[in-house]
Amino acid sequence: MTQTFTLRRDVAAQHVDVAPGGEIVLRGKLVCSTDASVIDAATTTWPAGAPGGASVDSGGLVDLEQGGFHMTSRDPATHEVHAIATGDPAPACALAGVEAPCLPLRLLPLARSRLQTAQELGSCLHGGITVEVRDAVLPPVAPAAVPYVQGAAVLLGASVLASIGWVVQRRRARSPFGRLLDLAKRTRAKLRAADPVVAAPLVPAVEAALGALKRRRVDAASTEGKRVAEVLRRVELRLDASAVEARAGREQQAADELVREIESALEAVDEVDGARRGGA
């Protein structure tokens, strides 16, 4: 049996009645009337007219990880997000005084990125997001349906194996090796999107570090592994700072162009006024 409800925006967090391993699907979007940005559960899509141009940010309306969920997929085009309840501690739920798992809202961080208050952002948002909770309870089966149930059992077994694989993969990702490997991959991905001048001297070093990790030449839990992690974090911070500077530069360029246009218009008005006074 599937339950569906609308995500509330008048509370800090909303409890979801789902057991660990259960899946939820969030569908829908909110559109801000002031800047035309589109916010769904896990992403923010900026229009072409926004400072820095069209882009998609990874932060959406809901902080799934802090609410006790692990996001398995998201689609910024269809605005559909799938997540699984982990059963892990959910700090945001505890902070809001809500039973875990829950769906904590990110209105404050989203508002701050726009230099607004949460109330101002909330007033510009129009639309809605629905939450679908998928229940794994199976109804009684008629004898004639046994062959179909057997097929479903095979699929269910495959699903269980996939869930076990996901748990194993998740535990590996939480290990020192998994965290270090994720850091290296994340840094490499940021290098690919970075300014070529900044990325050129860093790419070979990061690729070498990633190769050494995959070959287990460095123990992630050792002192040397921690040194590698520290260097990669420094690279990531440098890339993040470079990206912020680049975006600020694009915003400044856009602002300069607007200012020049307005100043040109004002000069034209002054010339017209001067001509009128001279004619008088």
N, C-alpha and C positions, 0 to 999 in steps of 0.2 A: 504494500500500500504506500502511495506517495502523498506526502503532505506539502502544500504550497502556501506561502504567506508572503506578505509585503514587508520588505525591510523598513523598519521604522527609523526616522531621522530625528525624532524628538527625544531620544534617549541616547546615552553614551555608548551602551552596548546592549545587545539583545541575545538572550539565551536561545540555543538551538537544541532541541531534544533529539540527539543522535548519539548512538553508541560509538566507541572507538572503532575505526575501520569503516564506519558508515560514510556515505558520500552525500554531499550537497552540491547543488547547481545554482549559481546566481546569474540571473538574466536581467538585462535592461541597462538603462543609462540615465544620467542626469545631464542636462545642458545648462550651462551658465549663460544667462541672458546678457551679461555685461561684456564678456570676452569670447563667447561662442565656443569655449572649451567643452569637451565631452568627457564626463567622468563615469566610469563603470566601477564594478567592485574591485578591480585590480589594476586599472590603467587610467591615465589621463591623456586624451588626444587633443593636441593644440592645433588650431586652424592655421592656414598659410599666412594670415594677417597678423599672427602673434609675433612678439619679439623673438627673433631667432628662427622664424619660419615654422612650417608644419613639422610636428614631431609627436612622438608617443612616449610618455613617461611611465615608469613601472609602478608608480604609486597611485592607487585608486581610493575608493571611499572606505574600504574595509581593510583592517589590519588582521589578515587571516592567521598569520603565525602567532601573534600575540593572543589570539582568541582560541588557540588550541586546534588549528586546522593546518593541513599541508596542502598547498595549491598544486594540483596535478596538471592543469592546463588552463590557458586563458586565450581569448581571441578578441583583440581590440576592434576587429571589423564587425563581428556579430554581437559583441559585448556579452559573451558567455564565459563564465568561470566555473571550473570544477575543483572541488577540494575534498579532502578526506579528514575526518576527525582523528587526531593522533592519540588522544588520551593523556597527552603530556600536560604539565602545568601551563595555565593560561594567565599570565600576569595581568593583562588588560581586564579580564573578567573579574579577577579579585579586586583590582583597583576600582572598578565600577560597582562592586558589590553584587555581581551577577553570577549565577551558577555557570560553570564551564561545561562544554565549550560555548562560546558566544561569538557574536559578530560586532567587534568594537569599531566605532566610526573614526575616521581620520580627518574630521572637519577642521580641526585646529591646524595641523600641519599643512593641509591644502590651502587654508586661508592665509597662513603666514607666507607661503610661497607667492601669494598674490598681493601681499601687503594689505590684507583685509582682516577684519575680525571674523570669527566663526559665524556670528549672526549675519554679517553682511554677505558672506558667501552663501549661507543657507537661504537667504532671501532671493538670491539670483538663480537658484537651482530649480529646474523644472523637469519632471519626468518621474521615474520610479524604478526600483529594482525588486524583483521577486526572488524568493528563496524556495528551492525545491529540495525537500528532504526525502531521500530514497530509502524505503524500508525493505529489508531483505526477508520479511516474513512470507512464507509460501502457503497458499490456500490448499484445502484438501483436494486430492486428485481422483478423478473417476477412473475405473479400470481401463476404459477405452483410451484414456490419455497416457497410459503407462509408457508406450514407446517414446512419446514426446517428452515425458518427464525424464526418461533415461538420457535423452539427448541433452535436456536441460541440466541434468546432473553432471554430465561431462563438461558442459560449459561452466557450471558452478565450480567443479573441481579445478578447471583451468584458472578460474577467477581466484580461487583460494591460493593456488600456487603463485599466481601473479602477486597476490597480496603478501604472501610470505617473502617473495623476491623483493617486493618493495620495502618490507621491514628490514631485510638483510642489507639492502642497498642504503637504506636510511641510516642504519647503525654504522655502516662503513663510512657514510658521508660525515657522521658525527665524530669519527675517530680522528686522531691527530693527522694520520695520513690523508684521510678524506678531506679534512679542512684545508690542509696545505695544498692538496691537488686542486681543490676548488678555487683557492686563492690564486694559484698559478694560472688556471684556465680563465678565471675572471679578469686577471691582469692582461692576459693575451688578447682577450676579446676587446678590452678597452684600448689596447694598443692599435688594434685594427681600425678603430674609429677615431684615433687621435690624429693630431697634426703630424704629417709625415716628417717634418723637421724634428719634432720631439720624439717620435716613435723610432726613427731610423737607428739610432745607436742602442736602443733598448730591446728591440725585437730579438736579435740573436741571443742576448743574454737570457731573456725570459724563455725563449724556445729551448735553450740548453738546460735551464733549470727544470722545465717541464719534462724534458726527456730523461733527465737524471732521476726525477721522482717516479716516473713510470717504470723505470728499470730498477727501482728500489735501491739506488746507489746511496741515498741519504735516508736515514731513519727520521721520520717526521717528529718523533717524540724526543729525540736526542738534542743535545746542545747545538750541534751543527744544523739540525733540522729547524730549530727555533731561530737560528741566525738567518737561514734562507727565508723563513717566513717573515722575519722583520724587514729584510731587504725588499721582498715582494710587496709588503705593506707600504713601504716608503715609495716604491714605484707607483703603486695604485693611488696613493695620496697625491703624488705629483701629477698623475694623469687626470685625477678628479679636479685638481686646482687648474690645470691647463684647460679642461673642458669648461669650467666656470668662467675663466678669463675669456675664452673664445665666445661664449654666449654673451657675456657682458659687452664684448667688442661689437658683436652683431647688433645688440640692443642700442649701443651708443651710436653706431652708424645709422640705424633706422631713425633714432631720435634726431641726429644731426640733419638728416634729410628732411624730416618734418619741420624742424626749426627753420632751415633754409627756405623751404616753401612758404612758411608763414611770414618770415621776414621779407621775402620777395613780394608777397601780397601786400604787406604793410607799406613797402616802398612805393608800390603802384598806387595805393590809396593816397599816400602823401603827394605823389606827383599830380594826381587828379585834383586834389585840394589846392595845390599850389597854382595849377593852371587856372582854376576857377577864380582864385583870389587875384591873380594877375589880370585876368580878363575884366574883373570888376573894376 
